[in-house]
Amino acid sequence: MALNKKNLFIAHTEYHLMMSVHIAITNYSVGYENIIYITKSPNRFNMALNCNVSEYIKFRLFDNIDENEFCNVAISDNYNRFFFFQEMSIFNKYIAHKLKQNGTIICLAPDGTKPYGLFYKKNELLSLIKNTIEDYFIFRKSGLRMKSIFPSRYYRYGSFRILDEVWLTNPELFNKKRNKTKGEIIKIKPFGMPSLKLFENLFCFQDELKNTRNGIIIYFNQPFNNSQMIEKEFEFLTKVVCNFNDSPFFIKLHPLTSSDSLLRYTSLNGVKLIESKFPAELYINSLTNSIIFSGWSAALASHNKACNYYYNYPIYESVKDMLFSQIIITPLPHIHVVEAPEDMKFQKKVQ
């Protein structure tokens, strides 16, 4: 009897974990053994996980393990494919390089909506040299060694030269030439009900919105350190409260939300905060006829056709933050860009 082929996934965030599970069950079920390594950190995976959700997937949680030991564990076996999400990690590059030498197919999976933003960095070559030196200093400090030099192209996506495949949810929005991308582009199937139900079981999801799933407004915040951006955000949210005063309004907090932002949110009249660590996608896909919005959060990549989606990043552009001078945000087709709460609408009148 032939042995199953093995695939290795490395998940550093909840989104990475969901995407790993989704790719595994939709592409590599019968005949494959999918192994997902989960790296826990102070702000990630702080919830119970049900690791018995699929016979085709094995999970391994790494908590408080140094990079040297983790890398050695990752390269200790042979794999058919290796999926990773954070291309800029010098340690992921090391693992990919070592596995490639044994014939593994190297696959870059999407880190949210990062593949679709176009970066325009002044003095990009100088930044590349500086970032590469810094990354290799950290790498050598870990005790690992690698003869090959892989430049740290922070402002390109999929340019890691040993990539065989680049997996994307929306390949039609991806600029392969601009990003100097290596490897074949593979389209990821949309999340279907089997994947969504499996995610709920995996995260032991307890839906705080189960009694309020229709006709709500939900905002997915992002961690701002710029006081002017925090002020712009609060002004917009205050107008949302006034404009939709009859609709339940929730804010799903990012794990890195600052104390200043949290204080502002709690002062908003009638707004309820969701502080749980459950992934945003689990809330989004449980809603009907609701407004889902954010500055430019990747959480909105999960498309629930029963709701309307909005980005309001234009309100921040006047602040002249460095972010907007270096990147052009490319919203997915289902996300509309607005500058005022009045531009956001429910699909139908809320009863």
Buried (B, 14 or more C-beta within 10 A) or exposed (E): EEEBBBBBBBBBBBBBBBBBBBBBBBBBEEEBBBBBBBBBEEEBBEBEBEBEBBEBBEBEBBEEEEBBEBBEBBBEEEBBBBBBBBBBBBBBBBBBBBBBEEEBBBBBBBBBBBBBBBBEBEEBEEBBEEBBEEBBEEBEEBEBEBEEEBBBBBBBBBBBEBBBBBBBBBBEBBBBEEBBBBBEBBEBEEBEEEBBEBBBEBBEBEBBBEEBBBBBBBBBBBEBEBEEBBEBBBEBBBEBBEBBEEBBBBBBBBBEBBEEBBEBBEEBEEBBBBEBEBBBBBBBBBBBBBBBBBBBBBBBBBBBEBBBBBBBBBBBEEBEBEBBEBBEBBBBEBBBEBEEBEEBEBBEEBE
